[in-house]
Amino acid sequence: MHRSSLRDAGFSPYRVRRELEAGRLISIGRDRVALPQLQPDIVRAARAGLRLTCVTEARRRGLWAFADPALHVAAPNGYSARGRLESDFEVHWSLGPSHVPRDRGVEPLPNVLYHVARCQPLDYAVATFDSALNGHAISVHELNRLAKRLGRRFASVVAATDGRADSGSESLFRVRMSAAGVQVEPQAVVDGHPVDGLIGKTLVVQIDGFGPHSDPARRARDLAQDRRLNLLGFTVFRFSSLSIEREWPTVERQILDAMAQGIHDQF
C-alpha cells in the first residue's frame, strides 16, 4: 500500500514508522509498505516498481499455466527504472485493458489473460483460459467482450477456449489435435461417466495427471472403466500428462494411425 493511502485511512506517519520498526510492516521502496508475509515474488516485482502478470500471476491464482522459471511482470505506464530489473524478469511493456491502482502488486485477471495471449503459444494460452473458465474465475460473456476490444490474438485464444476441459493437459491435447484437423469433444459422457476426450463415435482418450490418478484405488477404478468401455465397443487410449506435454509427436501419430484404421468410428 502507498503511504499516502495509509494516511488517508487514518494511519499517521509516526504510526507507520513504529510498525516498520517493530517488523509488523516492511518497506518497499520509498513510498510503499507491505505486510511481512507478502509473497516474495510480489515483493521482488514491487521493489522494481512492477506487478506480477502473465503465467507467473496465473499460477499464483491457481490457474493452469506454463511453469516458466522467469518472473513475468508488467511495467506501468511511463516506467523508466530499467536499472532495477533483475536478470530473470520477463517484462511485459504493453498495457492491459483494466486500470490498475498504484498500490497493486499484481495485475487483475483481464490483464493477466491479455499478457498470456500475447506471450504464450496458442495451445498453452488456451489451456490457461480454459482453466480460468472452468474455475469460474471469468465468464464466457466477459471473455467475448474482451475479445471484441483486444483484437485478433486475444480473440483467437477465446475462440479456441472451452471451459469443459478439466486439466491443462486436456486443453493441450484438444488444441493440438485441432491443429492436426481432428476435433475432440472434451468431458464427453460415455456409459454414464465423463471421459477426458472423445474422437468420432468410439475413440476415447483419457489423460492421467499426477494427482488423483496416482492413487491405487483410483487407478483400479480407471482401468475397470477402460475394460467396461472396451466391452461396449469403444477403444480407450490412455496417456500421461507428461506424454502430452513432452512426447507430442508420438501421441499425435498414434491417434492419427488409429483414425486411419477407423477405430474412431466403429459403431
C-alpha atoms as an extended CHARMM CRD file, in Angstrom:
* protein
*
       267  EXT
         1         1  MET       CA              0.0000000000        0.0000000000        0.0000000000  PROA      1               0.0000000000
         2         2  HSD       CA              1.1810000000        3.5050000000       -0.7690000000  PROA      2               0.0000000000
         3         3  ARG       CA              1.9910000000        5.5590000000        2.3290000000  PROA      3               0.0000000000
         4         4  SER       CA             -0.4150000000        8.2750000000        1.2290000000  PROA      4               0.0000000000
         5         5  SER       CA             -3.2140000000        5.6820000000        1.1420000000  PROA      5               0.0000000000
         6         6  LEU       CA             -2.3660000000        4.7520000000        4.7230000000  PROA      6               0.0000000000
         7         7  ARG       CA             -2.5470000000        8.4110000000        5.7170000000  PROA      7               0.0000000000
         8         8  ASP       CA             -5.9350000000        8.6930000000        4.0340000000  PROA      8               0.0000000000
         9         9  ALA       CA             -7.0580000000        5.6790000000        6.0660000000  PROA      9               0.0000000000
        10        10  GLY       CA             -6.0810000000        7.4260000000        9.3210000000  PROA      10              0.0000000000
        11        11  PHE       CA             -2.6040000000        5.9990000000        9.9700000000  PROA      11              0.0000000000
        12        12  SER       CA             -0.1340000000        8.7280000000       10.8860000000  PROA      12              0.0000000000
        13        13  PRO       CA              3.4810000000        8.7060000000        9.6070000000  PROA      13              0.0000000000
        14        14  TYR       CA              4.5390000000        8.1300000000       13.2490000000  PROA      14              0.0000000000
        15        15  ARG       CA              2.3290000000        5.0070000000       13.4650000000  PROA      15              0.0000000000
        16        16  VAL       CA              3.7500000000        3.6950000000       10.1940000000  PROA      16              0.0000000000
        17        17  ARG       CA              7.3310000000        4.2040000000       11.4440000000  PROA      17              0.0000000000
        18        18  ARG       CA              6.5180000000        2.3170000000       14.6410000000  PROA      18              0.0000000000
        19        19  GLU       CA              5.0500000000       -0.5860000000       12.6830000000  PROA      19              0.0000000000
        20        20  LEU       CA              8.1480000000       -0.7010000000       10.4570000000  PROA      20              0.0000000000
        21        21  GLU       CA             10.4920000000       -0.6340000000       13.4530000000  PROA      21              0.0000000000
        22        22  ALA       CA              8.5440000000       -3.4780000000       15.0870000000  PROA      22              0.0000000000
        23        23  GLY       CA              8.7060000000       -5.5740000000       11.9230000000  PROA      23              0.0000000000
        24        24  ARG       CA              4.9330000000       -5.6340000000       11.5000000000  PROA      24              0.0000000000
        25        25  LEU       CA              5.3880000000       -3.8010000000        8.1750000000  PROA      25              0.0000000000
        26        26  ILE       CA              8.1790000000       -3.8810000000        5.6330000000  PROA      26              0.0000000000
        27        27  SER       CA              9.2300000000       -1.0360000000        3.3780000000  PROA      27              0.0000000000
        28        28  ILE       CA              9.0790000000       -1.4280000000       -0.4020000000  PROA      28              0.0000000000
        29        29  GLY       CA             10.9900000000        1.4270000000       -1.8950000000  PROA      29              0.0000000000
        30        30  ARG       CA             10.4180000000        4.9280000000       -0.5940000000  PROA      30              0.0000000000
        31        31  ASP       CA              6.6460000000        5.1760000000       -0.9090000000  PROA      31              0.0000000000
        32        32  ARG       CA              5.1090000000        1.7700000000       -0.2150000000  PROA      32              0.0000000000
        33        33  VAL       CA              4.8270000000       -0.6540000000        2.6710000000  PROA      33              0.0000000000
        34        34  ALA       CA              3.5570000000       -4.2130000000        2.9500000000  PROA      34              0.0000000000
        35        35  LEU       CA              2.8690000000       -6.9400000000        5.4600000000  PROA      35              0.0000000000
        36        36  PRO       CA              5.9400000000       -9.1330000000        6.0220000000  PROA      36              0.0000000000
        37        37  GLN       CA              4.0690000000      -12.2590000000        4.8990000000  PROA      37              0.0000000000
        38        38  LEU       CA              3.5300000000      -10.8350000000        1.4050000000  PROA      38              0.0000000000
        39        39  GLN       CA              4.6560000000      -13.3820000000       -1.1700000000  PROA      39              0.0000000000
        40        40  PRO       CA              8.3290000000      -12.9170000000       -2.1140000000  PROA      40              0.0000000000
        41        41  ASP       CA              7.6600000000      -12.7150000000       -5.8610000000  PROA      41              0.0000000000
        42        42  ILE       CA              5.2710000000       -9.8040000000       -5.3380000000  PROA      42              0.0000000000
        43        43  VAL       CA              7.8630000000       -8.0650000000       -3.1660000000  PROA      43              0.0000000000
        44        44  ARG       CA             10.5850000000       -8.5770000000       -5.7880000000  PROA      44              0.0000000000
        45        45  ALA       CA              8.4010000000       -7.1120000000       -8.5160000000  PROA      45              0.0000000000
        46        46  ALA       CA              7.1920000000       -4.2540000000       -6.3350000000  PROA      46              0.0000000000
        47        47  ARG       CA             10.7250000000       -3.2320000000       -5.3630000000  PROA      47              0.0000000000
        48        48  ALA       CA             11.3810000000       -2.6960000000       -9.0730000000  PROA      48              0.0000000000
        49        49  GLY       CA              8.1220000000       -0.7710000000       -9.4950000000  PROA      49              0.0000000000
        50        50  LEU       CA              6.4770000000       -3.6600000000      -11.3910000000  PROA      50              0.0000000000
        51        51  ARG       CA              3.4920000000       -6.0170000000      -10.9580000000  PROA      51              0.0000000000
        52        52  LEU       CA              3.1420000000       -9.7800000000      -11.3980000000  PROA      52              0.0000000000
        53        53  THR       CA              1.3110000000      -10.8120000000      -14.5560000000  PROA      53              0.0000000000
        54        54  CYS       CA              1.0520000000      -13.4390000000      -17.3130000000  PROA      54              0.0000000000
        55        55  VAL       CA              1.9090000000      -17.0460000000      -16.3630000000  PROA      55              0.0000000000
        56        56  THR       CA              3.5020000000      -16.0750000000      -13.0320000000  PROA      56              0.0000000000
        57        57  GLU       CA              0.3430000000      -14.4290000000      -11.7500000000  PROA      57              0.0000000000
        58        58  ALA       CA             -1.8940000000      -17.0470000000      -13.3910000000  PROA      58              0.0000000000
        59        59  ARG       CA             -0.1410000000      -19.8280000000      -11.4710000000  PROA      59              0.0000000000
        60        60  ARG       CA             -0.2210000000      -17.7970000000       -8.2510000000  PROA      60              0.0000000000
        61        61  ARG       CA             -4.0060000000      -17.5710000000       -8.6900000000  PROA      61              0.0000000000
        62        62  GLY       CA             -4.2520000000      -21.3560000000       -9.0490000000  PROA      62              0.0000000000
        63        63  LEU       CA             -4.8020000000      -21.3960000000      -12.8120000000  PROA      63              0.0000000000
        64        64  TRP       CA             -3.0360000000      -23.8450000000      -15.0920000000  PROA      64              0.0000000000
        65        65  ALA       CA             -0.1590000000      -22.1130000000      -16.8490000000  PROA      65              0.0000000000
        66        66  PHE       CA              3.2450000000      -22.9110000000      -18.2620000000  PROA      66              0.0000000000
        67        67  ALA       CA              5.7670000000      -23.2300000000      -15.4230000000  PROA      67              0.0000000000
        68        68  ASP       CA              8.2170000000      -20.6260000000      -16.6650000000  PROA      68              0.0000000000
        69        69  PRO       CA             11.1680000000      -20.0640000000      -14.2820000000  PROA      69              0.0000000000
        70        70  ALA       CA             11.2030000000      -16.4080000000      -15.3720000000  PROA      70              0.0000000000
        71        71  LEU       CA              9.1880000000      -13.9100000000      -13.3250000000  PROA      71              0.0000000000
        72        72  HSD       CA              6.6180000000      -12.3300000000      -15.6370000000  PROA      72              0.0000000000
        73        73  VAL       CA              5.9960000000       -8.7240000000      -14.6570000000  PROA      73              0.0000000000
        74        74  ALA       CA              4.0940000000       -5.7750000000      -16.1130000000  PROA      74              0.0000000000
        75        75  ALA       CA              5.5340000000       -2.2990000000      -16.3800000000  PROA      75              0.0000000000
        76        76  PRO       CA              3.1760000000        0.5890000000      -15.5610000000  PROA      76              0.0000000000
        77        77  ASN       CA              2.6760000000        3.4570000000      -17.9680000000  PROA      77              0.0000000000
        78        78  GLY       CA              5.7680000000        5.6620000000      -18.1580000000  PROA      78              0.0000000000
        79        79  TYR       CA              8.0330000000        3.1290000000      -16.4340000000  PROA      79              0.0000000000
        80        80  SER       CA             11.7000000000        4.0960000000      -16.7700000000  PROA      80              0.0000000000
        81        81  ALA       CA             13.5950000000        2.3990000000      -13.9180000000  PROA      81              0.0000000000
        82        82  ARG       CA             15.1200000000       -0.3440000000      -16.0780000000  PROA      82              0.0000000000
        83        83  GLY       CA             18.2520000000       -0.4210000000      -13.9540000000  PROA      83              0.0000000000
        84        84  ARG       CA             16.2610000000       -2.1750000000      -11.2320000000  PROA      84              0.0000000000
        85        85  LEU       CA             15.3020000000       -5.1140000000      -13.4340000000  PROA      85              0.0000000000
        86        86  GLU       CA             16.5710000000       -8.4890000000      -12.2860000000  PROA      86              0.0000000000
        87        87  SER       CA             18.0070000000      -10.9820000000      -14.7620000000  PROA      87              0.0000000000
        88        88  ASP       CA             15.0790000000      -13.3940000000      -14.5440000000  PROA      88              0.0000000000
        89        89  PHE       CA             12.3810000000      -10.7640000000      -15.1190000000  PROA      89              0.0000000000
        90        90  GLU       CA             10.2680000000      -11.1750000000      -18.2540000000  PROA      90              0.0000000000
        91        91  VAL       CA              8.8300000000       -7.6860000000      -18.6500000000  PROA      91              0.0000000000
        92        92  HSD       CA              5.5160000000       -7.0550000000      -20.4240000000  PROA      92              0.0000000000
        93        93  TRP       CA              5.5410000000       -3.4720000000      -21.6350000000  PROA      93              0.0000000000
        94        94  SER       CA              2.0740000000       -3.3400000000      -23.1980000000  PROA      94              0.0000000000
        95        95  LEU       CA             -0.8200000000       -2.1810000000      -21.0240000000  PROA      95              0.0000000000
        96        96  GLY       CA             -3.7610000000       -4.4980000000      -20.4020000000  PROA      96              0.0000000000
        97        97  PRO       CA             -7.4080000000       -3.4300000000      -20.6560000000  PROA      97              0.0000000000
        98        98  SER       CA             -8.0030000000       -2.9060000000      -16.9250000000  PROA      98              0.0000000000
        99        99  HSD       CA             -6.7890000000        0.1150000000      -14.9910000000  PROA      99              0.0000000000
       100       100  VAL       CA             -4.5140000000       -0.8680000000      -12.0840000000  PROA      100             0.0000000000
       101       101  PRO       CA             -4.3900000000        1.3210000000       -8.9480000000  PROA      101             0.0000000000
       102       102  ARG       CA             -0.8780000000        2.3210000000       -7.9620000000  PROA      102             0.0000000000
       103       103  ASP       CA             -0.9810000000        0.2760000000       -4.7380000000  PROA      103             0.0000000000
       104       104  ARG       CA             -1.4100000000       -3.0530000000       -6.5040000000  PROA      104             0.0000000000
       105       105  GLY       CA              1.4440000000       -5.5520000000       -6.7530000000  PROA      105             0.0000000000
       106       106  VAL       CA             -0.3560000000       -7.8610000000       -9.1720000000  PROA      106             0.0000000000
       107       107  GLU       CA             -2.3030000000       -7.3500000000      -12.3740000000  PROA      107             0.0000000000
       108       108  PRO       CA             -6.0830000000       -8.0140000000      -12.4860000000  PROA      108             0.0000000000
       109       109  LEU       CA             -7.2260000000      -11.1420000000      -14.3080000000  PROA      109             0.0000000000
       110       110  PRO       CA             -8.1970000000       -9.4510000000      -17.6370000000  PROA      110             0.0000000000
       111       111  ASN       CA             -4.6680000000       -8.0440000000      -17.8580000000  PROA      111             0.0000000000
       112       112  VAL       CA             -3.1390000000      -11.3790000000      -16.8830000000  PROA      112             0.0000000000
       113       113  LEU       CA             -5.0330000000      -13.1510000000      -19.6710000000  PROA      113             0.0000000000
       114       114  TYR       CA             -4.1890000000      -10.3530000000      -22.1160000000  PROA      114             0.0000000000
       115       115  HSD       CA             -0.4900000000      -10.8830000000      -21.4550000000  PROA      115             0.0000000000
       116       116  VAL       CA             -0.8350000000      -14.6800000000      -21.5890000000  PROA      116             0.0000000000
       117       117  ALA       CA             -2.4760000000      -14.4200000000      -25.0160000000  PROA      117             0.0000000000
       118       118  ARG       CA              0.3230000000      -12.2090000000      -26.3200000000  PROA      118             0.0000000000
       119       119  CYS       CA              3.1730000000      -14.1200000000      -24.6750000000  PROA      119             0.0000000000
       120       120  GLN       CA              2.3680000000      -17.8280000000      -24.8910000000  PROA      120             0.0000000000
       121       121  PRO       CA              1.8790000000      -20.2370000000      -27.8200000000  PROA      121             0.0000000000
       122       122  LEU       CA             -1.7710000000      -20.8090000000      -28.6910000000  PROA      122             0.0000000000
       123       123  ASP       CA             -2.0660000000      -24.2110000000      -27.0070000000  PROA      123             0.0000000000
       124       124  TYR       CA             -0.6040000000      -23.0150000000      -23.7000000000  PROA      124             0.0000000000
       125       125  ALA       CA             -2.6300000000      -19.7920000000      -23.7940000000  PROA      125             0.0000000000
       126       126  VAL       CA             -5.8590000000      -21.7130000000      -24.3970000000  PROA      126             0.0000000000
       127       127  ALA       CA             -5.0440000000      -24.0520000000      -21.5130000000  PROA      127             0.0000000000
       128       128  THR       CA             -4.7710000000      -21.0510000000      -19.1740000000  PROA      128             0.0000000000
       129       129  PHE       CA             -8.0180000000      -19.5490000000      -20.4930000000  PROA      129             0.0000000000
       130       130  ASP       CA             -9.7450000000      -22.9490000000      -20.1430000000  PROA      130             0.0000000000
       131       131  SER       CA             -8.5710000000      -23.1160000000      -16.5470000000  PROA      131             0.0000000000
       132       132  ALA       CA             -9.9250000000      -19.6440000000      -15.7930000000  PROA      132             0.0000000000
       133       133  LEU       CA            -13.2630000000      -20.5070000000      -17.3620000000  PROA      133             0.0000000000
       134       134  ASN       CA            -13.5060000000      -23.9450000000      -15.7390000000  PROA      134             0.0000000000
       135       135  GLY       CA            -12.7000000000      -22.4650000000      -12.3290000000  PROA      135             0.0000000000
       136       136  HSD       CA            -15.3100000000      -19.6960000000      -12.7630000000  PROA      136             0.0000000000
       137       137  ALA       CA            -12.6290000000      -17.0060000000      -12.4650000000  PROA      137             0.0000000000
       138       138  ILE       CA            -14.1300000000      -15.3880000000      -15.5640000000  PROA      138             0.0000000000
       139       139  SER       CA            -17.2360000000      -15.9680000000      -17.7170000000  PROA      139             0.0000000000
       140       140  VAL       CA            -17.6980000000      -16.6600000000      -21.4180000000  PROA      140             0.0000000000
       141       141  HSD       CA            -19.5650000000      -13.3620000000      -21.7030000000  PROA      141             0.0000000000
       142       142  GLU       CA            -16.6300000000      -11.4410000000      -20.2220000000  PROA      142             0.0000000000
       143       143  LEU       CA            -14.1260000000      -13.1990000000      -22.4850000000  PROA      143             0.0000000000
       144       144  ASN       CA            -16.1970000000      -12.4700000000      -25.5740000000  PROA      144             0.0000000000
       145       145  ARG       CA            -16.4900000000       -8.7820000000      -24.6990000000  PROA      145             0.0000000000
       146       146  LEU       CA            -12.7640000000       -8.5560000000      -24.0840000000  PROA      146             0.0000000000
       147       147  ALA       CA            -12.1030000000      -10.3270000000      -27.4000000000  PROA      147             0.0000000000
       148       148  LYS       CA            -14.0680000000       -7.6690000000      -29.2950000000  PROA      148             0.0000000000
       149       149  ARG       CA            -11.9380000000       -4.9790000000      -27.6980000000  PROA      149             0.0000000000
       150       150  LEU       CA             -8.4780000000       -6.5750000000      -27.6840000000  PROA      150             0.0000000000
       151       151  GLY       CA             -8.1600000000       -7.8020000000      -31.2340000000  PROA      151             0.0000000000
       152       152  ARG       CA             -7.1050000000      -10.8020000000      -33.2360000000  PROA      152             0.0000000000
       153       153  ARG       CA             -4.6150000000      -12.6250000000      -30.9890000000  PROA      153             0.0000000000
       154       154  PHE       CA             -6.7910000000      -12.4600000000      -27.8770000000  PROA      154             0.0000000000
       155       155  ALA       CA             -9.8810000000      -13.3170000000      -29.9450000000  PROA      155             0.0000000000
       156       156  SER       CA             -8.1940000000      -16.3910000000      -31.4580000000  PROA      156             0.0000000000
       157       157  VAL       CA             -7.4310000000      -17.7230000000      -27.9750000000  PROA      157             0.0000000000
       158       158  VAL       CA            -11.0040000000      -17.0790000000      -26.8250000000  PROA      158             0.0000000000
       159       159  ALA       CA            -12.3840000000      -18.8100000000      -29.9290000000  PROA      159             0.0000000000
       160       160  ALA       CA            -10.4490000000      -21.9650000000      -29.0220000000  PROA      160             0.0000000000
       161       161  THR       CA            -11.3350000000      -21.8570000000      -25.3190000000  PROA      161             0.0000000000
       162       162  ASP       CA            -13.6530000000      -24.4740000000      -23.8070000000  PROA      162             0.0000000000
       163       163  GLY       CA            -14.4120000000      -24.4210000000      -20.1050000000  PROA      163             0.0000000000
       164       164  ARG       CA            -15.2490000000      -28.1180000000      -20.0300000000  PROA      164             0.0000000000
       165       165  ALA       CA            -11.5660000000      -29.0680000000      -20.0730000000  PROA      165             0.0000000000
       166       166  ASP       CA            -10.6610000000      -30.4370000000      -16.6630000000  PROA      166             0.0000000000
       167       167  SER       CA             -6.8810000000      -30.0190000000      -16.8230000000  PROA      167             0.0000000000
       168       168  GLY       CA             -4.1700000000      -28.2340000000      -18.7420000000  PROA      168             0.0000000000
       169       169  SER       CA             -3.1300000000      -31.4650000000      -20.4400000000  PROA      169             0.0000000000
       170       170  GLU       CA             -6.6690000000      -31.9810000000      -21.7400000000  PROA      170             0.0000000000
       171       171  SER       CA             -6.6040000000      -28.4860000000      -23.2040000000  PROA      171             0.0000000000
       172       172  LEU       CA             -3.2230000000      -29.0500000000      -24.8410000000  PROA      172             0.0000000000
       173       173  PHE       CA             -4.4580000000      -32.3260000000      -26.3370000000  PROA      173             0.0000000000
       174       174  ARG       CA             -7.6170000000      -30.7320000000      -27.7360000000  PROA      174             0.0000000000
       175       175  VAL       CA             -5.8990000000      -27.6940000000      -29.2490000000  PROA      175             0.0000000000
       176       176  ARG       CA             -3.0380000000      -29.6990000000      -30.7440000000  PROA      176             0.0000000000
       177       177  MET       CA             -5.3890000000      -32.2690000000      -32.2750000000  PROA      177             0.0000000000
       178       178  SER       CA             -7.4940000000      -29.4250000000      -33.6740000000  PROA      178             0.0000000000
       179       179  ALA       CA             -4.3550000000      -28.0710000000      -35.3430000000  PROA      179             0.0000000000
       180       180  ALA       CA             -3.9930000000      -31.5110000000      -36.9490000000  PROA      180             0.0000000000
       181       181  GLY       CA             -7.5860000000      -31.3280000000      -38.2140000000  PROA      181             0.0000000000
       182       182  VAL       CA             -9.1020000000      -33.6160000000      -35.5560000000  PROA      182             0.0000000000
       183       183  GLN       CA            -11.9990000000      -32.4820000000      -33.3750000000  PROA      183             0.0000000000
       184       184  VAL       CA            -12.0610000000      -33.6630000000      -29.7650000000  PROA      184             0.0000000000
       185       185  GLU       CA            -15.1490000000      -33.4060000000      -27.5530000000  PROA      185             0.0000000000
       186       186  PRO       CA            -13.9050000000      -32.6530000000      -24.0150000000  PROA      186             0.0000000000
       187       187  GLN       CA            -15.5090000000      -34.3070000000      -20.9940000000  PROA      187             0.0000000000
       188       188  ALA       CA            -17.9510000000      -36.2790000000      -23.1340000000  PROA      188             0.0000000000
       189       189  VAL       CA            -20.2970000000      -38.5380000000      -21.1620000000  PROA      189             0.0000000000
       190       190  VAL       CA            -19.8730000000      -42.1790000000      -22.1810000000  PROA      190             0.0000000000
       191       191  ASP       CA            -21.6050000000      -45.0310000000      -20.3580000000  PROA      191             0.0000000000
       192       192  GLY       CA            -22.7620000000      -42.5640000000      -17.7290000000  PROA      192             0.0000000000
       193       193  HSD       CA            -19.2660000000      -41.3020000000      -16.9390000000  PROA      193             0.0000000000
       194       194  PRO       CA            -17.2860000000      -38.3320000000      -18.2830000000  PROA      194             0.0000000000
       195       195  VAL       CA            -14.1880000000      -39.1120000000      -20.3180000000  PROA      195             0.0000000000
       196       196  ASP       CA            -11.4020000000      -36.6400000000      -20.9600000000  PROA      196             0.0000000000
       197       197  GLY       CA            -11.9000000000      -36.6530000000      -24.7220000000  PROA      197             0.0000000000
       198       198  LEU       CA            -13.9670000000      -38.3960000000      -27.3910000000  PROA      198             0.0000000000
       199       199  ILE       CA            -12.9020000000      -38.5430000000      -31.0330000000  PROA      199             0.0000000000
       200       200  GLY       CA            -15.5500000000      -39.5650000000      -33.5080000000  PROA      200             0.0000000000
       201       201  LYS       CA            -18.0060000000      -42.0710000000      -32.0590000000  PROA      201             0.0000000000
       202       202  THR       CA            -15.7920000000      -44.6080000000      -30.3150000000  PROA      202             0.0000000000
       203       203  LEU       CA            -12.2200000000      -43.4350000000      -29.6650000000  PROA      203             0.0000000000
       204       204  VAL       CA            -11.9500000000      -42.4430000000      -26.0040000000  PROA      204             0.0000000000
       205       205  VAL       CA             -8.8880000000      -40.5810000000      -24.7610000000  PROA      205             0.0000000000
       206       206  GLN       CA             -8.0420000000      -40.4810000000      -21.0740000000  PROA      206             0.0000000000
       207       207  ILE       CA             -5.2070000000      -38.3480000000      -19.7310000000  PROA      207             0.0000000000
       208       208  ASP       CA             -3.6420000000      -39.2070000000      -16.3780000000  PROA      208             0.0000000000
       209       209  GLY       CA             -2.0380000000      -36.4850000000      -14.3070000000  PROA      209             0.0000000000
       210       210  PHE       CA             -0.0780000000      -36.7810000000      -11.0820000000  PROA      210             0.0000000000
       211       211  GLY       CA             -2.9160000000      -36.1490000000       -8.6720000000  PROA      211             0.0000000000
       212       212  PRO       CA             -5.9020000000      -38.4730000000       -8.2090000000  PROA      212             0.0000000000
       213       213  HSD       CA             -4.6730000000      -40.9090000000      -10.8600000000  PROA      213             0.0000000000
       214       214  SER       CA             -1.6220000000      -41.7420000000       -8.7260000000  PROA      214             0.0000000000
       215       215  ASP       CA             -3.8920000000      -43.1890000000       -6.0310000000  PROA      215             0.0000000000
       216       216  PRO       CA             -4.0070000000      -47.0270000000       -6.3680000000  PROA      216             0.0000000000
       217       217  ALA       CA             -7.7560000000      -47.2370000000       -5.7240000000  PROA      217             0.0000000000
       218       218  ARG       CA             -8.4840000000      -44.5280000000       -8.3190000000  PROA      218             0.0000000000
       219       219  ARG       CA             -6.1470000000      -46.2290000000      -10.7650000000  PROA      219             0.0000000000
       220       220  ALA       CA             -8.0180000000      -49.5250000000      -10.3140000000  PROA      220             0.0000000000
       221       221  ARG       CA            -11.3630000000      -47.7810000000      -10.9800000000  PROA      221             0.0000000000
       222       222  ASP       CA             -9.9360000000      -46.1200000000      -14.1000000000  PROA      222             0.0000000000
       223       223  LEU       CA             -8.7380000000      -49.4390000000      -15.5080000000  PROA      223             0.0000000000
       224       224  ALA       CA            -12.0760000000      -51.0880000000      -14.6960000000  PROA      224             0.0000000000
       225       225  GLN       CA            -13.8560000000      -48.3140000000      -16.6160000000  PROA      225             0.0000000000
       226       226  ASP       CA            -11.4810000000      -48.8460000000      -19.5580000000  PROA      226             0.0000000000
       227       227  ARG       CA            -12.3920000000      -52.5360000000      -19.6640000000  PROA      227             0.0000000000
       228       228  ARG       CA            -16.1110000000      -51.7330000000      -19.4510000000  PROA      228             0.0000000000
       229       229  LEU       CA            -15.8350000000      -49.2780000000      -22.3580000000  PROA      229             0.0000000000
       230       230  ASN       CA            -13.8810000000      -51.7900000000      -24.4140000000  PROA      230             0.0000000000
       231       231  LEU       CA            -16.6660000000      -54.3420000000      -23.9180000000  PROA      231             0.0000000000
       232       232  LEU       CA            -19.1760000000      -51.7360000000      -25.1150000000  PROA      232             0.0000000000
       233       233  GLY       CA            -17.2680000000      -51.3000000000      -28.3790000000  PROA      233             0.0000000000
       234       234  PHE       CA            -15.1550000000      -48.2740000000      -27.5030000000  PROA      234             0.0000000000
       235       235  THR       CA            -11.3790000000      -48.1240000000      -27.7570000000  PROA      235             0.0000000000
       236       236  VAL       CA             -9.6030000000      -46.3690000000      -24.9130000000  PROA      236             0.0000000000
       237       237  PHE       CA             -6.2410000000      -44.6740000000      -25.3600000000  PROA      237             0.0000000000
       238       238  ARG       CA             -4.7410000000      -43.6160000000      -22.0390000000  PROA      238             0.0000000000
       239       239  PHE       CA             -1.8520000000      -41.1320000000      -21.9980000000  PROA      239             0.0000000000
       240       240  SER       CA              0.0650000000      -39.4770000000      -19.1880000000  PROA      240             0.0000000000
       241       241  SER       CA              0.0630000000      -35.6970000000      -18.9650000000  PROA      241             0.0000000000
       242       242  LEU       CA              3.8490000000      -35.8940000000      -19.3450000000  PROA      242             0.0000000000
       243       243  SER       CA              3.3970000000      -37.6220000000      -22.7130000000  PROA      243             0.0000000000
       244       244  ILE       CA              1.0190000000      -34.8850000000      -23.8740000000  PROA      244             0.0000000000
       245       245  GLU       CA              3.4820000000      -32.1620000000      -22.9240000000  PROA      245             0.0000000000
       246       246  ARG       CA              6.8110000000      -33.7660000000      -23.8890000000  PROA      246             0.0000000000
       247       247  GLU       CA              6.1320000000      -36.5890000000      -26.3450000000  PROA      247             0.0000000000
       248       248  TRP       CA              3.5160000000      -34.9660000000      -28.5310000000  PROA      248             0.0000000000
       249       249  PRO       CA              4.6670000000      -36.2680000000      -31.9520000000  PROA      249             0.0000000000
       250       250  THR       CA              4.2610000000      -39.8550000000      -30.6940000000  PROA      250             0.0000000000
       251       251  VAL       CA              0.8120000000      -39.1330000000      -29.1990000000  PROA      251             0.0000000000
       252       252  GLU       CA             -0.3890000000      -37.4220000000      -32.3660000000  PROA      252             0.0000000000
       253       253  ARG       CA              0.9330000000      -40.2120000000      -34.5990000000  PROA      253             0.0000000000
       254       254  GLN       CA             -0.8440000000      -42.9000000000      -32.5590000000  PROA      254             0.0000000000
       255       255  ILE       CA             -4.1550000000      -41.0250000000      -32.6960000000  PROA      255             0.0000000000
       256       256  LEU       CA             -3.8930000000      -40.4530000000      -36.4430000000  PROA      256             0.0000000000
       257       257  ASP       CA             -2.9230000000      -44.0970000000      -37.0500000000  PROA      257             0.0000000000
       258       258  ALA       CA             -5.9630000000      -45.2210000000      -35.0370000000  PROA      258             0.0000000000
       259       259  MET       CA             -8.2100000000      -42.9780000000      -37.0870000000  PROA      259             0.0000000000
       260       260  ALA       CA             -6.7100000000      -44.2610000000      -40.3150000000  PROA      260             0.0000000000
       261       261  GLN       CA             -7.8630000000      -47.7230000000      -39.2440000000  PROA      261             0.0000000000
       262       262  GLY       CA            -11.3680000000      -46.4440000000      -38.4690000000  PROA      262             0.0000000000
       263       263  ILE       CA            -11.0540000000      -47.0810000000      -34.7360000000  PROA      263             0.0000000000
       264       264  HSD       CA            -12.8290000000      -43.7990000000      -34.0100000000  PROA      264             0.0000000000
       265       265  ASP       CA            -15.9530000000      -44.7830000000      -35.9540000000  PROA      265             0.0000000000
       266       266  GLN       CA            -16.6500000000      -48.4370000000      -35.2540000000  PROA      266             0.0000000000
       267       267  PHE       CA            -20.3950000000      -48.3260000000      -34.4840000000  PROA      267             0.0000000000
